[in-house]
Amino acid sequence: MKDLMIRVFKEEEGQGLTEYGLLVGLIALGVVAAVTTLGDSIGEVFKDIAGKLGVGTDTTE
């Protein structure tokens, strides 16, 4: 049993895949947090720019 435990803790197969999975999950969490935090303010910036450019106004009259 002791040999089995030593072998399990010394084996590194699959360790890289697990680390990449954790890294991808952490990055995804950061992106979601950033979009949630900055989403409304970025939307307001685009609305202001669209208003200054006259986007959505009918100027054909």
SETIZA-18493 format. One record per atom (N, C-alpha, C): x, y, z; residue in one letter. Coordinates in Angstrom, 3 decimals. Example, Ala and Ser with C-alpha at 12.3 -4.5 7.8 and 13.67 -1.06 7.14 Angstrom:
SITE; 13.190; -5.690; 7.800; A
SITE; 12.300; -4.500; 7.800; A
SITE; 13.200; -3.300; 7.800; A
SITE; 12.850; -2.250; 7.080; S
SITE; 13.670; -1.060; 7.140; S
SITE; 12.900; 0.030; 7.870; S
# end
This chain:
SITE; 0.827; -1.192; 0.000; M
SITE; 0.000; 0.000; 0.000; M
SITE; 0.870; 1.254; 0.000; M
SITE; 1.937; 1.210; 0.773; K
SITE; 2.849; 2.349; 0.840; K
SITE; 3.491; 2.607; -0.519; K
SITE; 3.886; 1.531; -1.211; D
SITE; 4.484; 1.672; -2.538; D
SITE; 3.493; 2.284; -3.526; D
SITE; 2.242; 1.887; -3.422; L
SITE; 1.205; 2.425; -4.299; L
SITE; 1.051; 3.930; -4.088; L
SITE; 1.015; 4.370; -2.854; M
SITE; 0.861; 5.793; -2.549; M
SITE; 2.069; 6.591; -3.044; M
SITE; 3.245; 6.051; -2.880; I
SITE; 4.451; 6.731; -3.351; I
SITE; 4.418; 6.856; -4.871; I
SITE; 4.013; 5.784; -5.537; R
SITE; 3.950; 5.797; -6.996; R
SITE; 2.899; 6.793; -7.497; R
SITE; 1.754; 6.856; -6.828; V
SITE; 0.688; 7.776; -7.237; V
SITE; 1.157; 9.222; -7.124; V
SITE; 1.846; 9.560; -6.055; F
SITE; 2.285; 10.933; -5.855; F
SITE; 3.490; 11.307; -6.714; F
SITE; 4.256; 10.314; -7.164; K
SITE; 5.417; 10.603; -8.003; K
SITE; 5.054; 10.694; -9.478; K
SITE; 3.989; 10.044; -9.905; E
SITE; 3.594; 10.068; -11.308; E
SITE; 3.106; 11.462; -11.673; E
SITE; 3.534; 11.921; -12.844; E
SITE; 3.143; 13.249; -13.285; E
SITE; 2.316; 13.207; -14.565; E
SITE; 1.883; 12.025; -14.973; E
SITE; 1.055; 11.919; -16.166; E
SITE; -0.273; 12.610; -15.934; E
SITE; -0.697; 13.406; -16.891; G
SITE; -1.968; 14.095; -16.778; G
SITE; -1.897; 15.383; -15.977; G
SITE; -0.770; 15.648; -15.371; Q
SITE; -0.635; 16.854; -14.563; Q
SITE; -0.715; 18.097; -15.440; Q
SITE; -0.096; 18.061; -16.600; G
SITE; -0.101; 19.210; -17.501; G
SITE; -1.496; 19.554; -17.971; G
SITE; -2.273; 18.542; -18.315; L
SITE; -3.638; 18.764; -18.769; L
SITE; -4.480; 19.396; -17.677; L
SITE; -4.310; 18.939; -16.464; T
SITE; -5.043; 19.509; -15.338; T
SITE; -4.658; 20.964; -15.127; T
SITE; -3.378; 21.263; -15.224; E
SITE; -2.925; 22.643; -15.050; E
SITE; -3.476; 23.542; -16.146; E
SITE; -3.485; 23.067; -17.385; Y
SITE; -4.050; 23.861; -18.471; Y
SITE; -5.547; 24.081; -18.261; Y
SITE; -6.240; 23.066; -17.796; G
SITE; -7.666; 23.213; -17.518; G
SITE; -7.933; 24.253; -16.447; G
SITE; -7.141; 24.226; -15.389; L
SITE; -7.293; 25.228; -14.333; L
SITE; -6.967; 26.628; -14.844; L
SITE; -5.954; 26.730; -15.678; L
SITE; -5.569; 28.021; -16.236; L
SITE; -6.672; 28.582; -17.132; L
SITE; -7.243; 27.754; -17.977; V
SITE; -8.336; 28.189; -18.848; V
SITE; -9.536; 28.621; -18.015; V
SITE; -9.846; 27.869; -16.973; G
SITE; -10.954; 28.242; -16.097; G
SITE; -10.718; 29.570; -15.405; G
SITE; -9.503; 29.810; -14.962; L
SITE; -9.169; 31.068; -14.299; L
SITE; -9.262; 32.241; -15.269; L
SITE; -8.788; 32.052; -16.487; I
SITE; -8.881; 33.110; -17.498; I
SITE; -10.341; 33.400; -17.831; I
SITE; -11.144; 32.360; -17.986; A
SITE; -12.563; 32.553; -18.278; A
SITE; -13.256; 33.303; -17.150; A
SITE; -12.921; 32.976; -15.930; L
SITE; -13.503; 33.676; -14.786; L
SITE; -13.113; 35.152; -14.798; L
SITE; -11.876; 35.441; -15.130; G
SITE; -11.423; 36.829; -15.220; G
SITE; -12.132; 37.599; -16.318; G
SITE; -12.342; 36.962; -17.462; V
SITE; -13.044; 37.616; -18.567; V
SITE; -14.486; 37.910; -18.186; V
SITE; -15.151; 36.959; -17.564; V
SITE; -16.535; 37.172; -17.134; V
SITE; -16.612; 38.306; -16.121; V
SITE; -15.689; 38.342; -15.185; A
SITE; -15.681; 39.416; -14.183; A
SITE; -15.441; 40.769; -14.842; A
SITE; -14.529; 40.838; -15.800; A
SITE; -14.240; 42.105; -16.476; A
SITE; -15.426; 42.584; -17.298; A
SITE; -16.051; 41.675; -18.028; V
SITE; -17.202; 42.058; -18.848; V
SITE; -18.360; 42.500; -17.967; V
SITE; -18.572; 41.809; -16.878; T
SITE; -19.648; 42.178; -15.963; T
SITE; -19.387; 43.551; -15.352; T
SITE; -18.160; 43.807; -14.970; T
SITE; -17.813; 45.073; -14.329; T
SITE; -17.814; 46.234; -15.319; T
SITE; -17.255; 46.032; -16.489; L
SITE; -17.077; 47.120; -17.446; L
SITE; -18.159; 47.198; -18.515; L
SITE; -19.043; 46.240; -18.566; G
SITE; -20.030; 46.164; -19.638; G
SITE; -20.887; 47.397; -19.783; G
SITE; -21.454; 47.891; -18.697; D
SITE; -22.339; 49.048; -18.767; D
SITE; -21.586; 50.311; -19.159; D
SITE; -20.410; 50.509; -18.603; S
SITE; -19.659; 51.727; -18.921; S
SITE; -19.184; 51.728; -20.370; S
SITE; -18.799; 50.577; -20.887; I
SITE; -18.392; 50.498; -22.292; I
SITE; -19.593; 50.755; -23.198; I
SITE; -20.753; 50.248; -22.824; G
SITE; -21.971; 50.498; -23.590; G
SITE; -22.305; 51.978; -23.649; G
SITE; -22.117; 52.676; -22.542; E
SITE; -22.374; 54.118; -22.510; E
SITE; -21.404; 54.876; -23.408; E
SITE; -20.158; 54.463; -23.439; V
SITE; -19.167; 55.108; -24.310; V
SITE; -19.581; 54.959; -25.767; V
SITE; -20.015; 53.770; -26.164; F
SITE; -20.443; 53.563; -27.542; F
SITE; -21.704; 54.354; -27.860; F
SITE; -22.613; 54.479; -26.912; K
SITE; -23.816; 55.294; -27.132; K
SITE; -23.448; 56.757; -27.324; K
SITE; -22.511; 57.262; -26.538; D
SITE; -22.061; 58.650; -26.686; D
SITE; -21.417; 58.879; -28.051; D
SITE; -20.585; 57.946; -28.474; I
SITE; -19.932; 58.064; -29.779; I
SITE; -20.971; 58.031; -30.888; I
SITE; -21.930; 57.127; -30.791; A
SITE; -22.979; 57.033; -31.805; A
SITE; -23.795; 58.316; -31.849; A
SITE; -24.069; 58.909; -30.691; G
SITE; -24.807; 60.171; -30.653; G
SITE; -24.035; 61.302; -31.309; G
SITE; -22.732; 61.356; -31.095; K
SITE; -21.903; 62.404; -31.693; K
SITE; -21.759; 62.228; -33.202; K
SITE; -21.804; 60.989; -33.663; L
SITE; -21.697; 60.723; -35.094; L
SITE; -23.036; 60.859; -35.805; L
SITE; -24.111; 60.909; -35.053; G
SITE; -25.430; 61.010; -35.657; G
SITE; -25.944; 59.678; -36.158; G
SITE; -25.446; 58.609; -35.630; V
SITE; -25.891; 57.281; -36.042; V
SITE; -27.327; 57.079; -35.587; V
SITE; -28.156; 56.650; -36.506; G
SITE; -29.546; 56.370; -36.161; G
SITE; -30.467; 57.555; -36.399; G
SITE; -29.935; 58.677; -36.855; T
SITE; -30.786; 59.825; -37.157; T
SITE; -31.027; 59.875; -38.650; T
SITE; -32.206; 60.296; -39.013; D
SITE; -32.586; 60.359; -40.423; D
SITE; -32.222; 61.737; -40.966; D
SITE; -31.267; 61.797; -41.868; T
SITE; -30.820; 63.078; -42.432; T
SITE; -31.153; 63.192; -43.911; T
SITE; -32.095; 62.397; -44.410; T
SITE; -32.419; 62.410; -45.837; T
SITE; -33.489; 63.428; -46.172; T
SITE; -34.051; 64.120; -45.233; E
SITE; -35.136; 65.068; -45.509; E
SITE; -34.647; 66.342; -46.095; E
# end
